Amino acid sequence: MREPVRVGLIGTSGWSERMYLASLASEPRARVVALCGRRPERTREVAARFGVPRTFGDYREMIAAGGLDAVVVAAPDDEHHAMTLAALDAGLHVLCEKPLARTAAQAHEMWSRARDAGVVHMTLFTFRWLPAHRFLGELVASGRIGEPRAFTFRFVHGLGVREDLRWRGDASRSDGVLGDLGSHLFDLVHWWLGPISQVSADLHSFGSPTAANDSATVSLRLASGAHGTVHVSSIAHVDEETPGQELTLFGSEGTLEGRLARARPEVRLVTADEGWHQLTIPEHLFGGAPREQPWTVFTSGNAGPRAWIDAIVEGRPASPDFEDGWRAQRVIDAALESARTGCWASV
C-alpha cells in the first residue's frame, strides 16, 4: 500500500477530534486529506486546525471526489450502514465507530461486503487497546483465575445528566446506552470469555418513555457455561475521579477485579491461598504512553486508528474487525428482543 494512506473522515464531533484526528495526525504513514460534516463553519474550522485540505458537506460527494484510500465513519449510529457501504463500493478501507450498525443484519452485510471487497476493516472498540483491559485479558488467558465461571461488568457515565443526549437519546436513531456503552462490554465478554449464547435484558428510559434506553441491566449466558451481568447507564452521577467502569471476573482458582477510570486504573487479584493484592500493569502494554495517561496510547502506540493504518500499509487484517462488530450487534439485538418479550433471547 502506498504511503501516506489518504484518509477521509466523516464526522466533526469532539470525539472525532480527540480520537481520530489526533491519532491519525500522530501517524506518519497516514494523512487526513478530507473532512465531511453537516455544519460548514464547524467543518472548516476543524479542518483548518488539523491541516485538512478539503471539506465536504455530503459523504457521497467526498467519496466521489476521489483521492482517498480509506474512510473513517464517525457519524451517528443510524448512518453507519449507508456510509460504510458507499465507501466499500468505492474500494476503500473502512474504520467504523461502534456500534457497527442498527441491526445485526446490517452489520453482517457490512462485514460480508468488506470481506468480499478485500479491504481492511475495523470496528473501533477502544478498550481493546487500553493497558489495563489488555492486562485483564492476558491474566484470564494465562489461567490466573482458572476456569472463568461468572462476571459482573459495570460501565456508567453522566452524559445524560450533564447535557441533552441528542441523537443518542433518540430511539429512531440509536439503541441508547445499550448500544453506546453496552457494545463495548459485550465485545470484552466475547474477547476474554468467548461467545455469548443467551440474553435477558431489562431496559429503562428515565428521561422520557419514548426515548432510547438510558439504563440497562443485561444477564448473559455464555457458550462455555459461564454467566454474568452487564449494567450500563448514561444518567449516573459520576466525576472523572470515580471509576466509571468496574469489571469483576470470578474463576475456579481466583477472582480478578478492575477499577478502570480514565486515569490511575487498578487491577486486583485474589486466589485461594492469598488475599486481595494489587497487580502492576506491565510496562510493555502502555505502548509508550505515560502510566498516568493511558489513553495517549492512541497517539503513541499501535492502537486504534494507528493500528488500522498499520494493517493497511502492511496488507494484513485488522482487529477488532467488522465481524467483531457484528457479534456485538447480535447481542444488542437479542437484548432488545428480550426486553420486548420479557423472556430470554438466543444470540
SULLIN-V205256 format. One record per residue. N is the residue number from 1. RES is the residue in one small letter. OMEGA is omega in whole degrees, -180 to 180 (none if undefined). D_CENTER is the distance of its C-alpha to the mean C-alpha in Angstrom with 1 decimal. Layout:
n & res & omega & d_center
N & RES & OMEGA & D_CENTER
N & RES & OMEGA & D_CENTER
This chain:
n & res & omega & d_center
1 & m & 179 & 26.1
2 & r & 175 & 27.7
3 & e & -7 & 26.7
4 & p & 175 & 25.3
5 & v & -177 & 22.7
6 & r & -172 & 23.1
7 & v & 169 & 19.9
8 & g & -178 & 19.8
9 & l & 175 & 17.1
10 & i & -180 & 16.8
11 & g & -178 & 16.0
12 & t & 179 & 17.7
13 & s & 174 & 15.9
14 & g & 177 & 15.9
15 & w & 177 & 12.2
16 & s & 178 & 13.4
17 & e & -174 & 16.1
18 & r & -178 & 14.4
19 & m & -168 & 11.7
20 & y & -178 & 12.9
21 & l & 179 & 16.6
22 & a & -178 & 17.0
23 & s & -178 & 15.3
24 & l & 177 & 17.2
25 & a & -180 & 20.3
26 & s & -176 & 20.3
27 & e & -176 & 20.3
28 & p & -179 & 23.9
29 & r & -180 & 23.2
30 & a & 173 & 21.4
31 & r & 174 & 22.6
32 & v & -175 & 21.1
33 & v & 180 & 24.2
34 & a & 180 & 23.3
35 & l & -178 & 21.4
36 & c & 179 & 21.3
37 & g & -177 & 21.3
38 & r & -176 & 23.2
39 & r & -174 & 25.3
40 & p & -178 & 27.5
41 & e & 178 & 28.5
42 & r & -178 & 25.0
43 & t & 179 & 24.0
44 & r & -179 & 27.1
45 & e & 179 & 26.7
46 & v & 180 & 23.2
47 & a & -180 & 24.4
48 & a & -178 & 27.5
49 & r & -177 & 25.8
50 & f & 176 & 23.6
51 & g & 179 & 26.5
52 & v & -170 & 25.0
53 & p & -175 & 28.2
54 & r & 177 & 27.5
55 & t & -178 & 26.1
56 & f & 175 & 25.8
57 & g & -178 & 25.5
58 & d & -177 & 24.7
59 & y & 180 & 22.1
60 & r & 177 & 24.8
61 & e & 179 & 27.2
62 & m & -180 & 24.9
63 & i & -179 & 24.4
64 & a & -178 & 28.1
65 & a & 177 & 29.3
66 & g & -180 & 28.2
67 & g & -179 & 27.9
68 & l & 171 & 24.2
69 & d & -172 & 22.8
70 & a & -179 & 19.1
71 & v & 170 & 17.0
72 & v & 177 & 13.7
73 & v & -180 & 12.7
74 & a & -179 & 11.4
75 & a & 176 & 13.5
76 & p & -171 & 13.5
77 & d & -174 & 12.2
78 & d & 180 & 15.8
79 & e & -177 & 16.3
80 & h & -174 & 13.6
81 & h & -177 & 16.1
82 & a & -179 & 19.1
83 & m & -180 & 17.8
84 & t & 180 & 16.3
85 & l & 178 & 19.5
86 & a & 178 & 21.6
87 & a & 179 & 20.1
88 & l & 178 & 20.6
89 & d & 178 & 24.1
90 & a & 178 & 24.8
91 & g & -176 & 23.8
92 & l & 171 & 21.0
93 & h & -175 & 18.0
94 & v & 168 & 14.7
95 & l & -176 & 11.2
96 & c & 175 & 9.3
97 & e & 171 & 6.6
98 & k & -18 & 4.8
99 & p & -171 & 6.9
100 & l & -175 & 8.9
101 & a & 176 & 12.1
102 & r & -180 & 14.4
103 & t & 177 & 16.0
104 & a & 178 & 15.8
105 & a & 177 & 18.8
106 & q & -179 & 17.2
107 & a & 179 & 14.2
108 & h & 177 & 16.9
109 & e & 179 & 19.0
110 & m & 179 & 16.4
111 & w & -178 & 16.0
112 & s & -179 & 19.8
113 & r & 178 & 20.6
114 & a & 179 & 18.5
115 & r & 180 & 20.1
116 & d & -179 & 23.5
117 & a & 179 & 23.2
118 & g & -179 & 22.7
119 & v & 177 & 20.0
120 & v & -177 & 17.1
121 & h & -178 & 13.8
122 & m & 168 & 10.2
123 & t & -173 & 6.8
124 & l & 168 & 4.5
125 & f & -167 & 2.5
126 & t & -174 & 4.7
127 & f & 175 & 6.8
128 & r & -174 & 8.1
129 & w & -178 & 10.3
130 & l & -172 & 11.5
131 & p & -177 & 15.1
132 & a & 180 & 15.5
133 & h & 177 & 12.8
134 & r & 179 & 14.2
135 & f & 177 & 17.6
136 & l & 179 & 17.1
137 & g & 179 & 16.1
138 & e & 180 & 19.2
139 & l & 178 & 21.4
140 & v & -177 & 20.6
141 & a & -178 & 21.2
142 & s & 177 & 24.4
143 & g & -177 & 25.8
144 & r & 177 & 26.2
145 & i & -179 & 26.0
146 & g & -179 & 27.5
147 & e & 177 & 26.4
148 & p & -177 & 23.4
149 & r & -176 & 24.8
150 & a & -180 & 22.8
151 & f & 171 & 19.8
152 & t & -179 & 18.9
153 & f & 177 & 15.4
154 & r & 180 & 15.3
155 & f & -176 & 12.7
156 & v & 169 & 14.5
157 & h & -174 & 15.1
158 & g & -179 & 18.0
159 & l & -179 & 16.9
160 & g & 175 & 19.1
161 & v & -174 & 21.9
162 & r & -175 & 22.0
163 & e & 178 & 21.7
164 & d & 179 & 21.4
165 & l & 178 & 18.1
166 & r & -175 & 19.3
167 & w & 178 & 17.5
168 & r & 178 & 14.9
169 & g & -179 & 18.1
170 & d & -176 & 19.7
171 & a & 178 & 19.7
172 & s & -176 & 20.7
173 & r & -178 & 17.6
174 & s & 175 & 14.7
175 & d & 174 & 14.3
176 & g & -178 & 14.3
177 & v & 175 & 12.6
178 & l & 178 & 12.4
179 & g & -174 & 9.8
180 & d & 180 & 8.3
181 & l & -178 & 8.1
182 & g & -179 & 9.4
183 & s & 177 & 6.8
184 & h & -176 & 5.1
185 & l & 177 & 8.8
186 & f & 177 & 9.9
187 & d & 179 & 8.0
188 & l & 179 & 9.7
189 & v & -179 & 12.8
190 & h & -178 & 13.1
191 & w & -176 & 12.5
192 & w & -166 & 15.0
193 & l & 178 & 17.3
194 & g & -171 & 17.4
195 & p & 174 & 17.4
196 & i & -175 & 17.5
197 & s & -178 & 20.7
198 & q & -174 & 21.4
199 & v & 169 & 20.0
200 & s & -171 & 21.9
201 & a & 173 & 20.4
202 & d & -175 & 21.9
203 & l & 180 & 20.4
204 & h & 168 & 22.0
205 & s & -177 & 22.2
206 & f & 180 & 24.4
207 & g & -178 & 24.6
208 & s & -179 & 26.1
209 & p & -177 & 26.9
210 & t & -179 & 25.7
211 & a & 174 & 22.4
212 & a & -179 & 19.0
213 & n & 175 & 18.3
214 & d & 175 & 17.6
215 & s & -177 & 18.1
216 & a & 172 & 17.4
217 & t & -173 & 18.7
218 & v & 173 & 18.0
219 & s & -177 & 20.2
220 & l & 168 & 19.2
221 & r & -177 & 21.6
222 & l & 178 & 20.6
223 & a & -179 & 22.7
224 & s & -174 & 23.8
225 & g & 176 & 25.5
226 & a & 176 & 23.3
227 & h & -179 & 22.1
228 & g & -179 & 20.3
229 & t & 175 & 18.8
230 & v & 175 & 15.6
231 & h & 178 & 16.2
232 & v & 180 & 14.1
233 & s & 174 & 15.8
234 & s & -178 & 15.6
235 & i & 179 & 19.4
236 & a & 176 & 19.9
237 & h & 179 & 22.3
238 & v & 174 & 20.7
239 & d & -175 & 21.1
240 & e & -179 & 19.5
241 & e & -180 & 21.7
242 & t & 179 & 20.8
243 & p & 179 & 18.2
244 & g & -179 & 15.6
245 & q & 179 & 13.9
246 & e & -175 & 16.6
247 & l & 178 & 16.3
248 & t & 179 & 19.5
249 & l & -178 & 20.4
250 & f & -180 & 24.0
251 & g & -178 & 25.8
252 & s & -176 & 29.4
253 & e & -179 & 30.1
254 & g & -179 & 28.1
255 & t & 175 & 25.3
256 & l & 178 & 22.3
257 & e & 176 & 20.9
258 & g & 173 & 18.2
259 & r & -162 & 18.4
260 & l & 170 & 15.4
261 & a & -177 & 16.1
262 & r & 177 & 15.0
263 & a & 177 & 18.4
264 & r & 177 & 20.6
265 & p & 180 & 18.5
266 & e & 175 & 20.8
267 & v & -179 & 21.0
268 & r & -178 & 24.1
269 & l & 169 & 25.9
270 & v & 177 & 28.9
271 & t & -175 & 31.0
272 & a & -176 & 34.2
273 & d & 180 & 36.5
274 & e & 173 & 34.6
275 & g & 178 & 33.4
276 & w & 171 & 30.2
277 & h & -178 & 29.5
278 & q & 179 & 26.8
279 & l & 177 & 25.4
280 & t & 179 & 24.9
281 & i & -176 & 21.7
282 & p & -176 & 23.1
283 & e & -174 & 23.5
284 & h & -179 & 22.3
285 & l & -177 & 18.6
286 & f & 175 & 18.6
287 & g & -180 & 19.1
288 & g & 179 & 21.6
289 & a & 175 & 19.7
290 & p & -179 & 22.1
291 & r & -178 & 21.6
292 & e & 179 & 21.7
293 & q & -175 & 18.9
294 & p & -178 & 16.2
295 & w & 178 & 13.7
296 & t & 173 & 16.2
297 & v & -180 & 15.2
298 & f & 175 & 13.3
299 & t & -178 & 16.8
300 & s & -173 & 18.9
301 & g & 178 & 17.4
302 & n & -172 & 16.1
303 & a & 173 & 12.4
304 & g & -179 & 9.7
305 & p & 178 & 11.9
306 & r & 177 & 14.9
307 & a & 177 & 14.1
308 & w & 179 & 13.8
309 & i & 178 & 17.2
310 & d & -179 & 18.7
311 & a & 179 & 18.1
312 & i & -177 & 19.7
313 & v & -176 & 22.6
314 & e & 175 & 23.2
315 & g & 180 & 23.0
316 & r & 179 & 20.8
317 & p & 175 & 17.6
318 & a & 177 & 14.2
319 & s & 0 & 11.7
320 & p & -175 & 9.2
321 & d & -178 & 10.8
322 & f & 176 & 11.4
323 & e & 177 & 13.1
324 & d & 176 & 10.1
325 & g & 178 & 8.6
326 & w & 180 & 12.1
327 & r & 178 & 12.5
328 & a & -180 & 9.9
329 & q & 176 & 11.6
330 & r & 178 & 14.8
331 & v & 177 & 14.3
332 & i & 179 & 13.5
333 & d & -180 & 16.7
334 & a & 178 & 18.6
335 & a & 177 & 17.8
336 & l & 178 & 19.1
337 & e & -180 & 22.1
338 & s & 180 & 22.8
339 & a & 179 & 22.8
340 & r & -172 & 25.2
341 & t & -175 & 27.5
342 & g & -178 & 27.5
343 & c & 171 & 27.3
344 & w & 179 & 25.1
345 & a & 178 & 23.3
346 & s & 179 & 22.8
347 & v & none & 19.5
